[in-house]
Amino acid sequence: MNRLIKAGIIGCGHLGKLHLKNIKEIEKRNQLITLEGIYDTDAEMLKSISEETGIRFFNSLDEMLGEVNCVFIVTPTTTHHEIAAKTISKGIHTFIEKPVTETVKEAEELEKLKRPGTIVQVGHIERFNPAILSVEKYTLAPLFIETHRLAQFNPRGTDVSVVKDLMIHDIDIILNLVKSDVTSIEANGVGVLTDTIDIANSRINFKNGCVANITASRISLKKMRKMRIFQRNAYVSIDFLNNTSEVFRLSEDSDTNLFSLPVNLNGKDYKIAYEKPVVDISNAMKYEEELFFNSILHNQEPEVTLRDGKIALEIAAQIIEKIETNMKQIK
């Protein structure tokens, strides 16, 4: 049996508090996991959270790193590289919230520091959304993907563009689904309320012929997190916000008990079957944390690797570069 996981949380903002709550619950159910404490540069907030939760706080990052073998980095993106470089070089298992780093170069540097046996997972939480998990049983071979990720304005997260803040979720999922090289990218966007890009649209073309059209906005009046997948003989709709999915597929099965509509194509009878996969409502963040701990305990590659995070960031960076080039031309 592997040694005890002694975890620490670095960053106690909104997401940090959610990780704290979840890990405390996981700790109760697994004797191999213990939450050693928390750290944040805001000393006043740190002490307040410690008093409220009963969790020990560390006075410095170095003090924490001397007593833990696993950390969750939940700090602003601009600090990810500096902190992760310290933890990874010490062989401390590291969970890094997305985006993995501010720049691709920084992510590449972390890859060079990583050694076998050190687990590094990137927090692309939407990989674990119940809606997308519900369609895992189907063979997905996308030919066209359309996504809309719209959010109401919130100052939190505006230290990065909407591409790195919101669109990167869909970029990661699409790369995981398509599994083909990107051949070209087109993109447009503008900054409306901030100095960075607030609304963006990108069209990604893949070597296997798949095309993905991605829209992200953080200045919408309503929330939306939807993905539509079109492939040969099937259409899949995934609603990440409401944890639901729908599948429409062409079927030759005349005995199907599914709701279906008959259709004749080229003289042959088919049915358009409609399915609404059962979605197990779960806490996606807690699930990704549990998978991270399991990867450590069993010395297995995590679900979302450091390389996955880097590749998603590479595509995001190319999209941002395209948008910024177009914005300069407009000016």
N, C-alpha and C positions, 0 to 999 in steps of 0.2 A: 504494500500500500504506500502511496506517495505521502510525503510529509504534509503537515498542516499548512493550509493556505492562510497567510496572515496578510490581510488586505488593508489598504489605506486609500482614502479618497482625497484627491488634490483638486481643490476648487469647490466651493460650497454655495454657488449661485443656484439658480432655478433647477438646472439639470443635476447639479451635485446633490441637492437635497432629495431629489427623486431616487438617485442611485443609493443614497444613504438609507432611505426608507426600505427600498427593495432588498438591499444586502443584509440589513438587520433581519428581515423576514427569512431570507435564505439561510442565514446563520443559525436560526432557530431549528431548521430542519436538517442541517448537515453539520455533523460534529467536526468535519475536516476543514470547515471554513470559519474564520473568525475576523471580525472587523476590528482592527487595532486602533484606528483613529482617523482623524480628518486634519487637513491643513488648508489654509487660505491666507493670502497676503493681507486680507482685511481682518486684523486681529480682533477688533470689536465684534464683528459678525461671527467670527470663529468661536469666540468665547460664549456668545449668545446661543449659538446652535448647540454647543457642547453642554451648556447648562440645561437647555430644553430637552435634549435627547439622552443625556447621560453618557455620550460618547467622548472618549478622550480626544483632546486636541494637541497637536504638535506645535512647538514654537517656531520651527523652521523645517524647510523641505529636507535638508540633510539629516535632521533628527529623525524624521519619519522614515527616510530611506535606510537608516541604520537598523530599523526594527520590523520592516515588512518585506515580503517577497512577492507582492502583487499590488499593483496600483491601478486606480481609475483616474485618468487625466480628464478633468471636466473644467478646463480653464479656457480663456479666450484663445482662438486659433493662433494668434500671433505668438503665443507662448508654448505651443505644443512641442515644437522642435527642441527648444532648450531643455524642457523638462523631460521629454521622452529620451533624449540623448543620454541624460544622466541615468534614467531608470534602466534603459536597455543595455547600456554599457556595463551596468552592475549585475546584469543577468536577472533583473526583476521583471516578472511577467507584467505586461502592460496593456491596458485597455485605453484606447485614445478615441475620444469623441470625434465625429466627423466635422469638417474635413480633416484628414489626418494631419496635415501641416498647412502652412500658408503658401508655400511654394513647392513645386515638383522637386527642385534641387534638395530641399530640406528632407523630403520623403526619401529620396535616393540615399541621402546620408544616413538616415535611420536604417535603411536596408543593409548598408555596409556594416553598421554597428551590431546588427542582430546576429546572434550565434545560435546554433542548434540547441534545442531544449528550452529556449526562452520564447514563451508564447506572447505574440503581439496581435491583438484584435482591434479592428477599427469599428467605431460605433455607427454603422449604417443600419439604423434601427428598422427601417422599412422592409428590409430583407425578412424580418420576423413578424411582419404585420399578419394577423390571422387571415385577412382576405387573400393575400398572395399565397400563404401556406395552404389554403383550401384548394388551390388548383395544381398543387404539386403532382397529383396523381395523373394528370393529363400530360400527353406529349405535346410540348409547346415548341413550335418551329415557326417563329414570327416572320412574316413577310413585310408587314407594316405595323408600326406601333405609334400610338398617339397618346400623349400624356398632358394633363392640366393639373398643375399644383399651384393653387391660388390661396393667399392668406391675407387677412386684414393687417394693417400696419402695426408693427410692434417694434419699438426702439431696440429691444433685445435682439441681438444677432446682426445688427446693421454694421458691425465692424468689418463684415465681408459682404460681397455682392450677393444678389439673390441667386446667382448661379452656384456659388459655393454654399449658400445658406439653405436653399430649397431644391433647386434643380439637380444638385448633385445626388440626391436620393434616387431620382429617376434614372440618372446616368448610370449609377451603380447597378440598379436592378436590370436595366436594359442590357448592359454589358454582360451581366450574369446570364441573361436569357438567350441572347443572340450568339455569344461565344464566337465572334468572327472579327477580323481586323477592320478598323475604321478606315475608309478610303478617302472621305472628304467630309467637311463640316461647313455649313452655312449658318450664320447667326445674326440677329439684330436685337437691339434693346436700348433702353434709356434709363437715366437716373431722373426720378421725379421728386422725391422727398429727401433723398440723401445724396451724398457726393459719389456714391457707387451706383451700380446698375440695380434698379428696383423692379424692372419688368424685362423679361427676355424670352426670345423664341429661337430655337435651334433645330436644324435639320441635319441629322447624322446619317450618312450613307455607309453601308457595310459591304465588305468584299463578297459576301454570300448573296447580295442583292436586297437584303432587308433595309428598310428606311424607317427612321424614327423621327417623329416630329414632336418636340418637347417645348412646352410653355410653362413658365414660372413667373409668378407675380406676388409681391408682398404689399401691394396697394389696392387689393380687391375689396369690394363691399361684402362679398360672401366667401366662405371657405370652400375649397374643392381640392380633392386629391384623387384623381381618377386616371386609370390607364386602360386603354383599349388595344387589344392585340388581335390582328387579323392574320390568318394563315390559311393554307389550303384546307377547305371544307370546314372551317371553324372560325368563330368569333368569340373572344373572351373579354369580359368587362370586369375590371377590378376597382372597387371603391375603397381606398385606404382609409378614408375618413369615417365611413360608416361600417367598416368591417364586413362588407358583402362582396360577392362575386357572382357572375352569371356566365353560363357557357351555352352557346348556340352551335350545334355541329350537325353536319350532314351524316345521316345514318342509314344503313341498309337493313338494320335489324327491325323486322316487322313485328317482333314480339316485345319490343321495348315497352316498359311500363311508364316511361317518361312522357311528360307532356310533349306532343310533337305535332307537326303539320305535314301532310303529304305533299310531295312535289315530284314532278316528272322532269328529268333532265336527259335530253338526247334519247328519249324513248325508254328510259329506265326509271323505275319507281324508287324514290328515296323518302326519307322523313327528315325534317329539320327538327332535331331534338333540342329541347330546352332543359337545362339543368341549373339548379341553384345549389352549389356545393355547400355542405354543412360547414359552417365556420365555428371553430372552437374559440369562443371569446377568451382572450388571454391578455396578459400584460406583456407586450412585445419587449419592453425594456428589461423586465425581469427575466424573460426567456433568453434574451441575448446574454445577459449576465450569467445565467445558469450554464449556458453553452460555453462561455468563456472559462468558467470554473472547471467544467468537465474536460475541456481541452488541456487545462493545466494538470488535472488529476491523472489523466490518461496519456499525457504527452502526445497529443494529437494536434494536427493543424487546425486552427480556428475556422469558423464558418466564413468570416470576412477577414482575409489576411492583410498584412501590411502592403503587399503587392496590389491587392484589390483596391485598397484605399489610394495607393499611388496612381494606379491607372485611371480611376475615376477622376482624380485630381488633374491628371494630364489632359483629359478630355475637357474638363471644366475650364482649365487654363486656356486651351485653344479656343473655346467658345468666347471667353472673355476677351481674348486678343482680337477675334473677329469683330466683336461688338465695338470695342474701343476704336478699332481702325475705321469702322463705318461711322462712328460718332464724330471722329475728327474730320471726315470728309463732309459731313453735314455742316459742321461749323465753318 
